[in-house]
Amino acid sequence: MDDPRSDPPGWPTESAITAFFDGQLLQGTSLERLIEQAAALVSSAVGRRRADGRGAARDARGGALSVVAPDGATASSVATGGLVWVDAKPGLLAAHFLDRLALTVTVVERWGISGASSISPPIDLLLDPSSSEVAQGWARKQLGLTAGALVRVAICSGQADRVDGFVATLGDIERVIARTTRRDKTVVLLAAADVGPVAVPGVPTGVRAAHGRVVEADHASTAYLTARDAYRFARPSLHDRGPYQPVAGVWLDGGRLSGLAALCRLDRTDIEIVPDVKSLATLAEQHGEHVLQMLEAYATTDSLRKAAAQVHVHHNSVTYWVQKAEAELGYSLTEPYRRAQLFICLCLYRLWQDDGGE
């Protein structure tokens, strides 16, 4: 005896059903076209009956039918009221089909999607790690990218005209494919000339900027995530032209963060309970952020004089603030691993200051 809940024979796979409905939303559709295309997909009659009794129904060849579900059909409710149905026995595929149909009907009826103007910009779909493969493929096609094309992402913020000027500078070095705005920050998708970092002559004063590592376009969301991590460590430029010392945090490369990127996954509440971060915050509040720059230079070099050269002060000044930090932290920075510990805590302090990042 046949299983009454077995899947209809000859139906598309679950992933193919998902891709179909994703494609309907991406391409723009109407209720009538959606029902017609859905019926053709599964070679079965499909219908949508609203709470007021109206709707649409089509057979596998596109012929109009009564919106009342026939005997033996499988139905599912819709968030906007009423139901959708398919003339097939219950089964896992039928259930998935109706779930996706109900969701798509809800979107179409609530927001009236009837054309591509209602779709998210291609760059937003491409950089969103939650986008389906269908959405990613559609976005690449719209942007003129093959799956293997090399891309990178830059993120910057600051005064609008200065950000525009910086994006123009990037465009002189690598082709700007598209740009968008997320949380008041400009996100730029670039066609990478090679896998190395982008050497810019300078970052306009006050502009905070970073870029991610180079990836193939079918992994563009990774380029965005690594750019976002680097942005969280970045600091506004203090002058329009380089070169910049590493402690300045200007135009950081997410491809070089390595394990430090894992710190970006910590919640702010996880960071603020670290005693050393509280100590650094006290130093910055009482004496200014420049003190932490001196400490970072000291933590990342092998001598007081080299640290002083990085931040353009006398080495006696670095010595003084190192001693002040030791008193605040409660240990000597000459002890084994203490400099590394200080550097990690300085990174945590930056993330704590950033409070959520890009």
C-alpha positions in Angstrom: 0.0 0.0 0.0 1.3 3.5 -0.8 2.3 5.7 2.1 -0.5 8.4 2.2 2.2 11.0 3.2 4.7 10.1 0.5 6.0 12.8 -1.8 4.3 13.3 -5.2 6.2 11.4 -7.9 8.3 13.5 -10.3 8.4 16.7 -8.2 11.4 18.9 -8.1 13.8 18.7 -5.1 13.5 20.8 -2.0 16.4 23.0 -3.1 14.9 23.5 -6.5 11.6 24.5 -5.0 13.4 27.1 -2.8 15.3 28.4 -5.8 12.1 28.8 -7.8 10.4 30.9 -5.2 13.6 33.0 -4.5 13.7 33.6 -8.3 10.1 34.7 -8.3 10.8 37.4 -5.8 14.1 38.5 -7.4 12.6 38.8 -10.8 9.4 40.5 -9.6 6.0 38.8 -9.9 2.3 39.2 -9.4 -0.1 36.8 -7.7 -1.6 35.5 -10.9 1.9 34.9 -12.5 3.2 33.3 -9.3 0.3 30.8 -9.1 0.6 30.0 -12.8 4.4 29.4 -12.6 4.1 27.4 -9.4 1.5 25.1 -11.0 3.8 24.6 -14.0 6.7 23.8 -11.7 5.0 20.9 -10.0 2.7 19.9 -12.8 -0.3 20.1 -10.5 -3.1 22.6 -9.9 -2.2 25.3 -7.5 -4.4 28.0 -5.9 -4.6 30.9 -3.5 -7.9 31.6 -1.8 -8.1 34.8 0.3 -10.3 35.2 3.4 -12.9 37.1 1.3 -13.1 34.2 -1.2 -11.2 35.8 -4.0 -7.8 34.8 -5.3 -6.2 32.9 -8.2 -5.9 29.2 -9.3 -4.3 27.6 -12.3 -3.8 24.1 -13.6 -0.5 22.7 -14.8 -1.1 24.2 -18.3 -2.0 27.7 -17.0 -5.8 27.3 -17.3 -7.9 29.2 -14.8 -9.6 27.2 -12.0 -11.9 27.8 -9.1 -10.0 29.1 -6.1 -11.8 26.5 -3.9 -9.4 23.7 -3.1 -10.5 20.4 -4.8 -11.0 17.2 -2.8 -7.7 15.6 -1.9 -5.7 18.8 -2.2 -3.2 19.8 0.5 -3.5 23.3 1.9 -1.6 25.7 4.2 -2.6 28.9 5.8 -1.2 32.3 4.8 -0.1 35.2 7.1 -2.3 37.6 5.2 -5.4 35.4 5.7 -6.9 32.5 3.8 -4.9 29.7 2.4 -2.8 28.3 -0.5 -3.3 24.8 -1.9 -1.8 22.3 -4.3 -3.6 19.3 -5.8 -1.3 16.7 -4.4 -1.2 14.3 -1.4 0.5 15.4 1.8 4.3 14.9 1.9 7.5 16.6 2.8 8.0 18.2 -0.6 4.3 19.3 -0.7 4.7 20.8 2.7 7.9 22.6 1.7 6.2 23.8 -1.5 3.3 25.2 0.4 5.4 26.9 3.0 7.5 28.7 0.4 4.3 29.5 -1.7 2.6 31.0 1.4 5.7 33.1 2.2 5.9 34.4 -1.3 2.2 35.1 -1.5 2.5 37.1 1.8 5.4 39.2 0.4 3.6 39.9 -2.9 0.3 40.8 -1.2 1.8 43.0 1.5 4.3 44.8 -0.6 2.9 44.5 -4.1 6.2 43.2 -5.7 5.6 43.5 -9.4 9.0 44.3 -10.8 12.7 44.4 -10.1 12.5 47.9 -8.5 11.2 46.3 -5.3 14.3 44.0 -5.0 17.3 44.8 -2.8 20.2 46.3 -4.8 22.5 43.6 -6.2 25.4 44.7 -4.1 23.4 44.2 -0.9 22.3 40.7 -2.0 25.8 39.8 -3.0 27.4 40.9 0.3 24.7 39.4 2.6 25.9 36.0 3.8 22.2 34.9 4.3 21.3 35.4 0.7 20.4 32.2 -1.2 22.5 30.9 -4.0 19.9 32.0 -6.5 20.0 35.5 -5.1 23.8 35.5 -5.2 23.8 34.3 -8.8 21.2 37.0 -9.8 23.3 39.7 -8.1 26.5 38.7 -9.8 24.7 38.7 -13.2 23.3 42.2 -12.5 26.8 43.4 -11.6 28.5 41.8 -14.6 30.6 39.4 -12.4 31.5 35.8 -13.0 31.7 33.5 -10.0 35.5 33.5 -10.1 36.0 37.2 -10.6 38.3 38.7 -7.9 36.7 41.3 -5.7 37.4 43.2 -2.5 35.2 45.4 -0.3 36.1 48.7 1.3 34.2 50.4 4.1 34.5 54.1 5.0 32.7 56.8 7.0 33.1 60.5 7.6 32.2 63.8 6.1 30.2 63.0 2.9 32.3 65.0 0.4 35.5 63.5 1.9 34.1 60.0 1.7 33.1 60.6 -2.0 36.6 61.9 -2.7 38.2 58.8 -1.1 35.9 56.5 -3.2 37.0 58.4 -6.3 40.6 57.8 -5.3 39.9 54.1 -5.0 38.2 54.2 -8.4 41.5 55.5 -9.9 43.2 52.4 -8.6 40.6 49.6 -8.9 37.3 49.6 -10.7 34.4 50.5 -8.5 31.7 47.9 -9.3 29.0 49.3 -7.0 28.5 51.1 -3.7 25.9 51.1 -1.0 25.2 52.5 2.5 24.9 50.4 5.7 24.4 52.0 9.1 25.6 55.4 7.8 28.8 53.8 6.4 29.7 53.6 2.7 30.4 50.1 1.4 32.3 49.8 -1.9 32.7 46.7 -4.0 35.9 46.8 -6.0 37.2 44.7 -8.9 40.5 43.6 -7.4 43.6 44.1 -9.6 45.5 41.5 -7.6 45.4 39.8 -4.2 47.7 42.4 -2.5 46.6 45.4 -0.4 45.4 48.6 -2.1 48.0 51.2 -1.8 46.3 54.6 -1.5 48.2 57.9 -1.4 46.2 59.0 1.6 42.9 59.0 3.4 41.1 62.3 3.8 41.3 63.8 7.3 38.5 62.5 9.5 37.7 59.6 7.2 37.7 56.1 8.8 38.4 53.4 6.3 39.4 49.8 5.9 39.2 47.0 3.3 38.8 43.2 3.4 40.8 40.5 1.7 40.5 39.6 -1.9 38.1 36.7 -2.7 36.2 35.3 -5.7 32.9 36.9 -6.3 30.9 33.8 -5.2 32.4 34.4 -1.8 31.9 38.2 -1.8 30.2 38.1 1.6 33.6 37.0 3.1 35.2 40.1 1.6 32.6 42.2 3.3 33.0 40.5 6.7 36.8 40.8 6.7 36.4 44.5 5.7 33.9 45.0 8.6 36.3 43.4 11.0 39.2 45.7 9.9 36.9 48.7 10.1 36.2 48.0 13.7 39.9 48.4 14.5 40.4 51.4 12.2 40.6 55.1 13.3 39.9 58.3 11.5 42.8 59.7 9.5 44.6 62.6 11.1 46.1 63.9 7.9 45.3 63.6 4.2 48.6 62.0 3.0 50.5 59.0 4.0 52.6 57.2 5.1 50.8 56.3 8.3 52.3 54.5 11.3 50.6 51.2 12.2 49.4 52.6 15.5 47.4 55.3 13.6 44.9 52.6 12.5 44.5 54.2 9.0 43.3 52.2 6.0 43.6 48.8 7.7 43.7 45.5 5.7 41.3 42.8 6.9 43.4 40.2 5.2 46.1 40.8 7.8 44.1 40.6 10.9 44.4 36.8 11.1 43.4 35.6 14.6 42.7 39.1 15.8 39.5 39.0 13.8 38.1 36.5 16.2 38.0 39.2 18.9 35.3 40.9 16.8 32.9 38.1 17.6 32.9 39.0 21.3 30.0 40.9 22.8 30.6 44.2 24.3 29.5 42.9 27.7 32.2 40.2 27.4 34.9 42.8 26.8 33.9 45.3 29.4 34.4 42.8 32.3 38.1 42.3 31.4 40.0 44.2 34.2 42.8 45.4 31.9 40.3 47.0 29.5 38.8 48.9 32.4 42.3 50.0 33.4 43.0 51.2 29.8 39.7 53.1 29.7 40.6 54.9 33.0 44.0 55.9 31.5 42.3 57.2 28.3 39.6 59.1 30.3 42.1 60.7 32.6 45.0 61.4 30.2 43.7 61.1 26.6 43.8 58.5 23.8 47.3 59.5 22.8 48.5 57.6 25.9 47.1 54.3 24.5 48.8 55.0 21.2 52.2 55.1 23.0 51.3 51.9 24.8 50.4 50.2 21.6 53.7 51.3 20.0 55.5 49.9 23.0 53.6 46.7 22.9 54.4 46.1 19.2 58.1 47.1 19.1 61.1 45.8 20.9 62.4 49.0 22.4 61.2 52.3 24.0 63.1 54.3 21.3 61.4 52.5 18.4 58.0 53.1 20.1 58.8 56.8 20.6 59.8 57.1 16.9 56.4 55.7 15.9 54.4 58.2 17.8 56.9 61.1 17.4 57.6 61.7 21.1 60.8 61.5 23.2 61.5 58.1 24.5 61.3 59.4 28.1 57.6 60.2 27.5 57.0 56.6 26.5 58.9 55.4 29.6 56.8 57.6 31.8 53.5 56.3 30.4 54.6 52.7 30.5 55.3 53.1 34.1 51.9 54.8 34.7 50.2 51.9 32.8 52.1 49.3 34.9 50.8 51.0 38.1 47.2 51.0 36.7 47.4 47.4 35.4 49.1 46.0 38.5 52.0 44.2 36.7 55.3 44.9 35.0 55.3 44.9 31.2 58.7 43.4 31.2 57.3 40.1 32.5 57.0 37.3 29.9 54.0 37.6 27.6 52.8 40.9 29.3 53.4 43.0 26.2 51.3 40.5 24.1 48.6 40.7 26.8 48.7 44.5 26.7 48.4 44.5 22.9 45.4 42.1 23.0 43.7 44.3 25.6 44.3 47.4 23.5 42.6 45.6 20.6 39.7 44.8 22.9 39.5 48.4 24.1 39.1 49.5 20.5 36.3 47.1 19.9 34.7 48.1 23.2 34.9 51.8 22.1 33.4 50.9 18.7 30.3 49.5 20.3 28.9 47.2 17.6 31.0 48.2 14.6 29.8 48.3 11.0 
